[in-house]
Amino acid sequence: MFGTFSVLLALTTFVVIPWLRDHLGVAPVMAWFLSGTCLVLLPVLLFGLLMARRELPNPTFAALLSRLRLKPLNRGDWIWTAGGMIMIAACSGLIVGVARLLDPSFRPSPWFLVDPPGLSPSLLASWLPLFVSNILGEELGWRGYLLPRQEAALGRRAWLANGLLWCLFHWSFGWQIMLTLLPTTLLLPWIVQRRQNTTVGIVVHGVFNAAAFLAVVSVSAA
């Protein structure tokens, strides 16, 4: 599952985005928002939902939510969510800081986010579908559908397999991205498995994804 969708991500990164840029004059970041949604992240979401539903003897909406482990956050979940975000931010910042000390050219972002246009209604409108499909696609696909199956096969080590494969899923973005994402890809599955609640992953992933978008827009505005 990770391997198949990583190939789609690579084709999007190396073929589709350059084609949209060169033949239609679409800015690379806009091309990513559009093609990443349609060709990678929305398919991950639909595949995860369909495969989870396929496992259910009585595929009601409530049964699907239960299979995907989508639950309201209780007090313990919120504590782990907040703690997880702090740990991920601290570890990611440490990695980027050390990497830039060793190599000032270290850039933890893919090529198509270099020199993005400033914030505009069209940019925001093209980003929102990517945001929704990214968060729901990866969390319901990787954590909601796949992680419970990995737990059945690997037990307590399932989060590690899930996290490493999730990191490798981004191989077409380059090693700098993968290195920067390592705290997220390892800590988030660990917390979701520990809490047995995919909603935790949705909140954590959503916060960091939105923060990354704001950071990109802020850099372009500066």
C-alpha positions as CSV (number, residue, x, y, z in Angstrom):
1,M,0.0,0.0,0.0
2,F,2.8,2.5,0.9
3,G,4.8,1.4,-2.1
4,T,2.0,1.8,-4.6
5,F,1.1,5.2,-3.5
6,S,4.7,6.3,-3.2
7,V,5.0,5.6,-7.0
8,L,2.0,7.8,-7.6
9,L,3.7,10.5,-5.5
10,A,6.9,10.1,-7.5
11,L,5.1,10.4,-10.8
12,T,3.3,13.5,-9.5
13,T,6.6,15.0,-8.3
14,F,8.8,14.2,-11.3
15,V,6.3,14.2,-14.2
16,V,3.0,15.8,-13.6
17,I,4.1,19.0,-11.8
18,P,6.8,19.8,-14.3
19,W,4.4,19.1,-17.2
20,L,1.8,21.5,-15.7
21,R,4.5,24.1,-15.2
22,D,6.0,23.8,-18.7
23,H,2.9,23.3,-20.8
24,L,0.2,25.1,-19.0
25,G,2.2,27.7,-17.1
26,V,0.9,26.6,-13.7
27,A,3.0,27.6,-10.7
28,P,4.7,24.5,-9.2
29,V,3.0,25.0,-5.8
30,M,-0.4,25.3,-7.5
31,A,0.4,22.3,-9.6
32,W,1.2,20.3,-6.5
33,F,-2.0,21.3,-4.7
34,L,-4.1,20.2,-7.7
35,S,-2.2,17.0,-8.8
36,G,-1.3,15.9,-5.3
37,T,-4.9,16.0,-4.3
38,C,-6.3,14.2,-7.4
39,L,-3.6,11.7,-8.1
40,V,-2.2,10.7,-4.6
41,L,-4.1,11.9,-1.5
42,L,-7.7,11.5,-2.6
43,P,-7.0,8.0,-3.9
44,V,-5.3,7.1,-0.5
45,L,-8.5,8.3,1.3
46,L,-10.9,6.4,-1.0
47,F,-8.8,3.2,-0.9
48,G,-8.6,3.3,2.9
49,L,-12.3,3.8,3.2
50,L,-13.3,1.2,0.7
51,M,-10.9,-1.4,2.1
52,A,-12.1,-0.8,5.7
53,R,-15.7,-1.0,4.6
54,R,-14.9,-4.3,2.7
55,E,-13.9,-5.9,6.0
56,L,-17.2,-5.2,7.7
57,P,-19.9,-7.9,7.8
58,N,-22.5,-5.1,8.3
59,P,-21.1,-2.0,6.7
60,T,-23.0,0.7,8.5
61,F,-21.6,4.2,9.1
62,A,-21.2,3.5,12.8
63,A,-19.3,0.2,12.1
64,L,-17.0,2.0,9.7
65,L,-16.2,4.7,12.3
66,S,-15.4,2.0,14.8
67,R,-13.2,0.1,12.3
68,L,-11.3,3.2,11.5
69,R,-11.0,4.0,15.3
70,L,-12.5,7.4,14.9
71,K,-13.5,8.4,18.4
72,P,-14.1,11.7,20.3
73,L,-11.0,12.9,22.2
74,N,-11.2,12.4,25.9
75,R,-9.0,14.2,28.5
76,G,-6.2,11.7,28.1
77,D,-6.2,11.9,24.3
78,W,-5.9,15.7,24.5
79,I,-3.0,15.4,26.9
80,W,-1.2,13.0,24.5
81,T,-2.1,15.2,21.5
82,A,-0.6,18.3,23.1
83,G,2.4,16.5,24.3
84,G,2.9,14.8,21.0
85,M,2.8,18.2,19.2
86,I,5.4,19.6,21.5
87,M,7.7,16.7,21.1
88,I,7.4,16.6,17.3
89,A,8.0,20.3,17.1
90,A,11.0,20.2,19.4
91,C,12.6,17.2,17.6
92,S,11.9,18.5,14.1
93,G,13.3,21.9,15.1
94,L,16.4,20.3,16.5
95,I,17.0,18.2,13.4
96,V,16.6,21.3,11.1
97,G,18.9,23.4,13.4
98,V,21.7,20.8,13.5
99,A,21.4,20.1,9.8
100,R,21.7,23.8,8.9
101,L,24.7,24.1,11.2
102,L,26.4,21.3,9.3
103,D,25.1,22.4,5.9
104,P,23.7,26.0,5.5
105,S,22.1,24.9,2.2
106,F,19.9,22.3,4.0
107,R,16.3,23.0,2.9
108,P,13.5,20.9,4.4
109,S,11.0,21.5,1.6
110,P,10.4,19.9,-1.9
111,W,11.5,21.7,-5.0
112,F,8.0,22.7,-6.0
113,L,7.6,24.9,-2.9
114,V,10.7,27.0,-3.7
115,D,9.7,30.6,-4.4
116,P,5.9,30.1,-4.0
117,P,3.5,32.9,-4.9
118,G,2.0,35.0,-2.1
119,L,-1.3,34.1,-0.4
120,S,-4.3,34.7,-2.7
121,P,-7.9,33.4,-2.9
122,S,-6.9,31.0,-5.7
123,L,-3.9,29.7,-3.8
124,L,-6.1,29.1,-0.7
125,A,-8.9,27.5,-2.7
126,S,-6.4,25.1,-4.3
127,W,-4.8,24.3,-1.0
128,L,-7.9,23.5,1.0
129,P,-8.8,20.3,-1.0
130,L,-5.1,19.2,-0.6
131,F,-5.3,19.9,3.2
132,V,-8.5,17.9,3.7
133,S,-7.4,14.9,1.5
134,N,-3.9,14.9,3.0
135,I,-5.0,14.8,6.6
136,L,-8.0,12.5,6.1
137,G,-6.3,10.4,3.4
138,E,-3.1,9.7,5.3
139,E,-4.7,9.3,8.7
140,L,-7.7,7.2,7.7
141,G,-5.5,5.3,5.2
142,W,-2.3,4.8,7.1
143,R,-3.6,4.9,10.6
144,G,-7.3,4.1,10.5
145,Y,-7.2,1.2,8.0
146,L,-3.6,0.0,7.9
147,L,-2.3,0.4,11.4
148,P,-4.8,-2.0,13.0
149,R,-3.9,-4.7,10.4
150,Q,-0.2,-4.1,11.2
151,E,-1.0,-4.4,14.9
152,A,-2.6,-7.8,14.2
153,A,0.6,-8.9,12.5
154,L,3.3,-7.1,14.4
155,G,1.8,-6.4,17.8
156,R,3.4,-3.6,19.8
157,R,6.0,-2.9,17.1
158,A,3.3,-2.0,14.5
159,W,3.8,1.8,15.0
160,L,7.4,1.5,14.0
161,A,6.7,-0.3,10.7
162,N,3.9,2.2,10.0
163,G,6.1,5.2,10.8
164,L,9.1,4.0,8.8
165,L,7.0,3.1,5.7
166,W,5.2,6.5,6.0
167,C,8.6,8.2,6.0
168,L,9.7,6.2,3.0
169,F,6.5,7.1,1.2
170,H,8.0,10.6,0.8
171,W,11.2,9.3,-0.9
172,S,10.5,11.4,-4.0
173,F,10.7,14.6,-2.0
174,G,14.3,13.9,-1.1
175,W,16.3,12.8,1.9
176,Q,16.1,16.3,3.5
177,I,12.4,16.1,3.7
178,M,12.5,12.5,5.0
179,L,15.0,13.4,7.7
180,T,12.9,16.4,8.8
181,L,9.7,14.3,8.8
182,L,11.2,11.5,10.9
183,P,9.9,12.8,14.3
184,T,6.4,13.2,12.8
185,T,6.3,9.8,11.1
186,L,7.5,7.9,14.1
187,L,5.9,9.7,17.0
188,L,2.4,10.2,15.5
189,P,1.8,6.5,14.8
190,W,3.2,5.6,18.2
191,I,0.7,7.9,19.9
192,V,-2.2,6.8,17.8
193,Q,-1.5,3.1,18.5
194,R,-1.1,3.9,22.2
195,R,-4.4,5.8,22.4
196,Q,-6.2,3.5,19.9
197,N,-7.7,6.6,18.4
198,T,-7.2,7.8,14.9
199,T,-8.7,11.2,15.7
200,V,-5.5,12.0,17.7
201,G,-3.5,11.6,14.4
202,I,-6.0,13.8,12.5
203,V,-5.6,16.7,15.0
204,V,-1.8,16.5,15.2
205,H,-1.3,16.1,11.5
206,G,-3.8,18.9,10.7
207,V,-2.1,21.3,13.0
208,F,1.4,20.7,11.5
209,N,0.1,20.7,8.0
210,A,-1.6,24.1,8.4
211,A,1.4,25.5,10.2
212,A,3.6,24.4,7.2
213,F,1.3,26.1,4.8
214,L,1.4,29.3,6.8
215,A,5.2,29.1,7.0
216,V,5.5,28.7,3.2
217,V,3.2,31.7,2.6
218,S,5.0,33.8,5.2
219,V,8.4,33.1,3.5
220,S,7.0,34.0,0.1
221,A,5.5,37.3,1.5
222,A,8.8,38.2,3.1
